[in-house]
Amino acid sequence: MTMETGTRNKSLIACILDAYRCLWHFRLQHILVSLFAFLPFCLAGYLGYLDPLLTTGNSRTHVPEGFQLAFILMMITTFVWLVPSVILWHRLFLLGPEHLLRRRLWPLITRSFHFSIKILVFLGVLLIILFLLSSGVLMLLNQIALERQGSVDAIGIVELTVYLTAAGILGLLALAIGLRLSLSFSAQSIGKKLSFRSSWDLTRTLTGHMLLGLLLGLVLPVTVVVALHWFFVWLWGLNIFSALSEGRYGIFLLIFALSPLLSLPLAYFCSQTSVFYRNCGACDYQEPS
């Protein structure tokens, strides 16, 4: 598959279609990466190691035995394990299947480590921004409460509206910042260096383009996952979430088998950010000395 570079002026629809084409072209490799991403979680759940965390206990006041260990294992098999999985998706979409895996696993481990450090730095900066904005929202709510002391219902409706609006704005802001900095994560995945500052400069004036492209493109993958869930509910009365809480071990085999479909939103996200990486000229960009 030919990877074009330097096509910064591509239309919004063209970028979305490029991401879909990339995902479809590497569909077989996507299946392998999806199985790799879901294997630790499904294996730990099938063997019963996640029971204290996932299953509903008889007591609501006591922590189940082994809860802490199950929580740590849950974090390792999901959020921590997602880092090498995302790296593999980016390598697939940017370099092709011949560079997906190497015989030596050490480069994947070191890149996962550096990738995680960048994520922590990004989250730290993002939390500071969100804290400042949240403080402004709370000050606004306090001012509204002082002005409408006589109407409790009005205060409740206004507070709910402000909270939902603020949550939506903060979510979009966090996603926009993440997309502006995503070139740095894509570069890290393929063994290149690209600072947050350079990623921010390369995506200047493209914030709305990237944000809208990702949100529109995610509609189809998210619809597939939701439709798949409701299909099992309608056909067999099987709710995946309730089955997990009931401790039904067979559900982990089903999740593992459906992982190529369940992972479509994340895979599309990696495909779309890979398209942004190429279109913004990051492939040929050299960090200033």
N, C-alpha and C positions, 0 to 999 in steps of 0.2 A: 504493500500500500504506500503510495507516494505521500510524503509529508511536506506540505507547503510551508514556507516561512516568509515572514515579512508582510503578510497580507493584513495589515492593520485596519484597512478600510472595508473589510468584509461586512456585509449586512448582518443584522441580528438573526434572521432566518437562516442565512448561510452558515453561521457559527453553530446554531442548534443542529442543523442537518449534518454538519461535519462531525459533531459529537455522536450522533446516532449512527452515522456510517462507520465511524471508528469502532464503536461498540459492537455493531453487527459484523464487521469484518473480522474481528478477533473474538467471535462468540465462543469458539471452542476453548480458547485459552482463558476467556472469562469464566467459563464453567470450572476450570481447574483452580483458578485463583479464589473463586467463591467457596469451593469445597475446602480449600486451605484456610480461608478466613473463618468458616463456621466449625471446622473440625474440633478445635479445643473445647469450645463451649458445649457442643453437642456431646462430645465424649465425656466431659466432666458431668454433665447433666444425666446422661444415660447410666453412668456408673454410680449415681446417687450422691456425688460430692456436693451438689448445689441444693440438696433437699432442705437443709435448715434455713436457707434464704428464700427459696422459691415457693415451697409448700406452705399452706396455711396451718399454723399451729393451733393446738387446742386452747392455749392460754394467750391472752392479749397483754398480759402484764409481765410475763417472764420471757427473757431472750432464749430461744432454742439452743440446745447444746451444739456447739460447733458452728454457731452463726458467724463469728468473726472470721474463722478460716474459710467458710463458704463465701463470705463477702470478698475476701482477698482473692480467692480463686476466681470469682465472678469478674472482678476488675481485670485480672490478668488475662482471662480467656476472651474478654470482650474489648474493652477500651485499649489495653496495652497491646493486645494481639492485632488490633486494627491497624497499628502503625506499619508493621511490615507488609500487611495486606494492601494498604493504600500505596505503599512504595511499589509493590509488584504491579498493581493496576497502572500506575503512572509509567513504569518502565515498559509495560506492554504497549500502552497507547503512544508513547513517545519514541521508543527505540525499536519496537517490534518483538515478536515472539522469540527470535533467536537470541535476544539479550535479556529475556525474562528472568532466567535463573542461571547461575554459574555453579560450577562444581564446588567452589569455596563459598561457605556460608558467612565467613567473617565480614565481607563487605556489606552484606545485608544487615548484619547485627550492628556494625558501626554506623551505617546510615540511619537505621532505626533509632539509635541513640541520639545522633545529631538532630534527626527529625523531631524527636521528643523534646529536646532542648528548645528548638525553635517554637514548638507548640506551647511550651510553658512560658516562654518570653511573650509570645503573642497573647496568651490568656492573661498574663499579668498586666500588660498594657490595656487590654480590653476591659478587664475588671475595674481598673482605675477610671476609665472613661465611663463605664456603666454606673459606677458608684457616684460619680459627679452628676450624671444625668438623673439618677434615681433620687439623689438628694434634692435636686431641683423639682422633681415631681412631688415629693413629700411636702416640700415647702408650698407648692401650689395647692395641694390638698388641704393643708392646714389653713391656708388663706380662705379657701372655699368654705371650710367648716366654720370659720369665724364669721363669715358673711351671712351664712344661712343657719344660724343656731336654732331657729324656731322650726325648721322643717327637717325631721330625721329622714323621712322617705326621700326627699329631694337630695339630701347629702349622700344617701346610700346609692342612688342612681348615678349621681355625678361622680362619686368615687369609683364605681364600677366602670363607668365610661372612661374616666381618666386612666385607670389601671390597665384596661384592655388596650386603649390607644397607646399608652406608654410602652406596654409590653410589645406591641406590634412594631412601633418605631425603633425600640432598642434592638429587637430581633433583626430587623432589616439593616440597622446600622452595623451590628456585629457581623452580619453576613457580607455586607458591602466592604467592610474593612478586611475581612478574611479573603475575599476575592481579590482585592487590590494587592494583598501580600501573598497570594497563592503561587505566584511565579517562583518565589523563593523556595517553597516546599516542593514544587515540581522539579526545580533544578537540583535540589538535594537528593531527590529520588534517583536521578540518573548520574549522580556523582559529580555534578557541577556546583560552583559556588555563585550564589546570587543573593545579595543582601536584601533586607527588607526595604531599605532606602531605594535601591535600584528597582525593585519590584514596584514600589510605589510610584517612581518616576516613569517607568515604562507603561503604566496603566493610567497615566494622567488623562483626564477627560473621558475615560471609558467606564466610569463607575456605574452609571445608569445602564449602559450597554451590557455590561457583564452581569449585573444584578438581574435585570429583566430577562436576559438570555437564559440564565440558570433557572430562574423561577418558572418560566414558560416551558423549558425543556424537562423539568422535573415532573410536570403534570402527568405525562404518560407513564413513567416508571412508578410513581406513587399510586396512580390509578390501577396499575397491574397488581401491585401488592395488596391494595385494599380489596380489589375484586377477587383476588385469590383467597383472601381471608373469608370474605362473605360467601364464596363458592363452597368452601368446606362447611361453613355454618349452615347454609341452605341444604346442601346435599346430605351431610351426615350429622348435622347438629354439633360439629366439632369446632369449638372455640379454642384457638391455640393458647391464648392467655389463661383461660380458666383451666385448660388441661395441664399447663405448667404448674399452676397452684395446687392442683389435685394430685400431683406427683405421678402422672402417667408417663412412664419412661418411653413408651413408644412414640410419644410426640417429638422427642429429640431426633429419632430416625427420620420422621417426616420433615422436620425443619432442615436437617442435613440434606435430604433429597431435594428439597425445594430451594436450597440456598442460592442457586443461580438466579432464581426469580426474586427471592426476598432481598438479595443484595443489589438489585438493579438501580435503586436510587443512589446508593453510594458509588456504584460503578459508573453511572452516568455523571455524577459529580466529578469523578476523577477524569473521565473522558472530556468533559466540558472544560475543566481547568487546564487540561493538556492542550486543547484547541486554543485557549486563551494564551497559553505559554508560547505556542508557535506563532500565533497571529500578532502578538505584541513584539515580535522580534527578539525574544529572550534567547533563542537558540544561538544566535550569532553575537549576542551582547558580551562585551568584555568589561569586567569590573575595572574602574579607574584605579591606577596604582597610587 
